[in-house]
Amino acid sequence: MVGGIDGVQDFRSASTADFRGALVGWIDDRRTELKPPYRDHGTTDEILSHQRGVQRLLFDHGFMRWGWPAEVGGLGGSPLFRAVLGEELTSRGLVHSAAFSMTEVLGPAVIAYADSTLAAQVVPSMLRGDETWCQGFSEPEAGSDLGSLRTTALRDGTDWVLQGQKLWTSWAHHAARCIVLARTEGPETGSRGISAFFVDMDSPGIGVHPLETMAGVDEFCETFFDEVRVPAGRMLGGQGQGWQVAQHILACERGPIFWQRASWLLYHLGEIAESADPADSEAQHLIGSAFADVSALRARSRSTQLQVAAGDLRGAESSVDKILIATADQAVFNAALHVLPGVVEFDDSPIADRYRKEWAYSRAATIYGGTSEIQRDIVASRLLHLPKVP
Ligand SMILES: Cc1cc2nc3c(=O)[nH]c(=O)nc-3n(C[C@H](O)[C@H](O)[C@H](O)COP(=O)(O)OP(=O)(O)OC[C@H]3O[C@@H](n4cnc5c(N)ncnc54)[C@H](O)[C@@H]3O)c2cc1C
């Protein structure tokens, strides 16, 4: 400790090892307070409410602020502290890895592209868990082909007026804000005619309808925008820069956040390994092979974290991380299916509920953030420069 800052320990020049040491001590002292109150998977309501409580505690003790710039309520220090924080919480099963999907995916884009007064106002509320944000990109016929989206934004005086429909908007029914991609130029302009807006979810004209996934979780929604007025100052970047904002968000969504998810996977793989029969060679093979997949992801993710901390967020490279997470995620929960036969499929116990939902969610790993086919296409064309099939 170099001295105090805002009443908390000062890590501005600390190493990640020192930060980790202090954090782990703090977590150990508060295990009971940080532990989820539910033993099963938890509903979306329960997960988000627990996550908000943990974020508030972390923010008020400074840990949620380290690694973020002072201009948006952070305390500075290495951005790697954010990865350490996520790792130490998820590897103990204290918060769901989804907790970091919003802060680490949407936070950096708002800092980079929002008006600085707006960013200073909203980012601290998001970090403290006082508000949840969501990402309004996908539409009924615009997922992989995002550039063909049809939601429009027309200028009217000092406002933009949004009209259209989004699909698969995670946590929209709990969100206070949404980053919405909308077309400010005609359809013939493709991705060049798209702008990004930071929209208040309580604006008149927004309709949100939750959808239940095959895991029985109401994570995402259909989100409708019917003549929704958005002040011009809420545009992220300039007019027509929405694609740039989207690429920034996708680069975060496909790469840096998987460090936390890998820790969450290791936590579960540890539980699975403890339940496995040492004489069951198939179980040992599945667990060993899943461990190798998670280790490959962690090795890749470590270099991604170092690159991003050095200010080098890469677009196409993040597709490699995205392919690796999909493989590792499915390998871990496939191992669970074998080690807990019949339990995952039919049992009503809290552990069955947790593994059933995690297994089902792992199927989505080849879809969310861009499908594995699209990621392989990006790797082939933009990293390996392979010729296109005529
Ligand atoms: C759990 C989860 C959470 C999500 N959260 C959000 C969110 O918060 N906000 C948001 O905006 N979206 C979200 N999504 C949506 C997600 O981004 C899209 O589902 C994804 O981009 C794929 O789009 P699509 O579903 O329209 O499938 P499509 O694009 O219709 O693809 C269907 C199939 O065709 C294949 N395909 C399509 N084009 C090609 C091609 N050119 N080459 C090869 N194969 C191709 C795909 O790989 C896929 O297998 C979420 C999805 C999931 C599963």
The ligand as a MOL file (V3000), in Angstrom:
LIG
                    3D

  0  0  0     0  0            999 V3000
M  V30 BEGIN CTAB
M  V30 COUNTS 53 58 0 0 0
M  V30 BEGIN ATOM
M  V30 1 C -27.4240 -16.6280 -25.2180 0
M  V30 2 C -27.4920 -15.5660 -26.2780 0
M  V30 3 C -27.4490 -14.2420 -25.8930 0
M  V30 4 C -27.5390 -13.2390 -26.8810 0
M  V30 5 N -27.5450 -11.9260 -26.4650 0
M  V30 6 C -27.6760 -10.9440 -27.3860 0
M  V30 7 C -27.7550 -9.5700 -26.9830 0
M  V30 8 O -27.7030 -9.2460 -25.7800 0
M  V30 9 N -27.9000 -8.6190 -27.9370 0
M  V30 10 C -27.9600 -8.9260 -29.2680 0
M  V30 11 O -28.0540 -8.0060 -30.0770 0
M  V30 12 N -27.9020 -10.2220 -29.6950 0
M  V30 13 C -27.7660 -11.2360 -28.7840 0
M  V30 14 N -27.7220 -12.5560 -29.2000 0
M  V30 15 C -27.9060 -12.8650 -30.6180 0
M  V30 16 C -26.6590 -13.3690 -31.3140 0
M  V30 17 O -25.7230 -12.3340 -31.5220 0
M  V30 18 C -27.1190 -14.0010 -32.6550 0
M  V30 19 O -27.9280 -15.1180 -32.3110 0
M  V30 20 C -25.9660 -14.4520 -33.5140 0
M  V30 21 O -25.2320 -13.3630 -33.9910 0
M  V30 22 C -26.4500 -15.3100 -34.7240 0
M  V30 23 O -27.4600 -14.6610 -35.4130 0
M  V30 24 P -28.8470 -15.4010 -35.7470 0
M  V30 25 O -29.3640 -15.9990 -34.4660 0
M  V30 26 O -29.7250 -14.4280 -36.4390 0
M  V30 27 O -28.4620 -16.6160 -36.6840 0
M  V30 28 P -28.2590 -16.5540 -38.2690 0
M  V30 29 O -27.3970 -15.4050 -38.6170 0
M  V30 30 O -29.6010 -16.6390 -38.9220 0
M  V30 31 O -27.4620 -17.8840 -38.5310 0
M  V30 32 C -28.1180 -19.1740 -38.6140 0
M  V30 33 C -27.0580 -20.2030 -38.9650 0
M  V30 34 O -26.4790 -19.9040 -40.2460 0
M  V30 35 C -25.0620 -19.7990 -40.1520 0
M  V30 36 N -24.5770 -18.7330 -41.0330 0
M  V30 37 C -25.1290 -17.5130 -41.2180 0
M  V30 38 N -24.3930 -16.7880 -42.0930 0
M  V30 39 C -23.3390 -17.5680 -42.4510 0
M  V30 40 C -22.2130 -17.3840 -43.3030 0
M  V30 41 N -22.0280 -16.2450 -43.9750 0
M  V30 42 N -21.3170 -18.4010 -43.4210 0
M  V30 43 C -21.4850 -19.5550 -42.7330 0
M  V30 44 N -22.5440 -19.8040 -41.9090 0
M  V30 45 C -23.4590 -18.8160 -41.7640 0
M  V30 46 C -24.7980 -19.4420 -38.6980 0
M  V30 47 O -23.4880 -19.8160 -38.3060 0
M  V30 48 C -25.8890 -20.2320 -37.9700 0
M  V30 49 O -25.4680 -21.5430 -37.7780 0
M  V30 50 C -27.6410 -13.5750 -28.2500 0
M  V30 51 C -27.6590 -14.9230 -28.6180 0
M  V30 52 C -27.5960 -15.9060 -27.6430 0
M  V30 53 C -27.6430 -17.3390 -28.0700 0
M  V30 END ATOM
M  V30 BEGIN BOND
M  V30 1 1 1 2
M  V30 2 1 2 3
M  V30 3 2 2 52
M  V30 4 2 3 4
M  V30 5 1 4 5
M  V30 6 1 4 50
M  V30 7 2 5 6
M  V30 8 1 6 7
M  V30 9 1 6 13
M  V30 10 2 7 8
M  V30 11 1 7 9
M  V30 12 1 9 10
M  V30 13 2 10 11
M  V30 14 1 10 12
M  V30 15 2 12 13
M  V30 16 1 13 14
M  V30 17 1 14 15
M  V30 18 1 14 50
M  V30 19 1 15 16
M  V30 20 1 16 17
M  V30 21 1 16 18
M  V30 22 1 18 19
M  V30 23 1 18 20
M  V30 24 1 20 21
M  V30 25 1 20 22
M  V30 26 1 22 23
M  V30 27 1 23 24
M  V30 28 2 24 25
M  V30 29 1 24 26
M  V30 30 1 24 27
M  V30 31 1 27 28
M  V30 32 2 28 29
M  V30 33 1 28 30
M  V30 34 1 28 31
M  V30 35 1 31 32
M  V30 36 1 32 33
M  V30 37 1 33 34
M  V30 38 1 33 48
M  V30 39 1 34 35
M  V30 40 1 35 36
M  V30 41 1 35 46
M  V30 42 1 36 37
M  V30 43 1 36 45
M  V30 44 2 37 38
M  V30 45 1 38 39
M  V30 46 1 39 40
M  V30 47 2 39 45
M  V30 48 1 40 41
M  V30 49 2 40 42
M  V30 50 1 42 43
M  V30 51 2 43 44
M  V30 52 1 44 45
M  V30 53 1 46 47
M  V30 54 1 46 48
M  V30 55 1 48 49
M  V30 56 2 50 51
M  V30 57 1 51 52
M  V30 58 1 52 53
M  V30 END BOND
M  V30 END CTAB
M  END
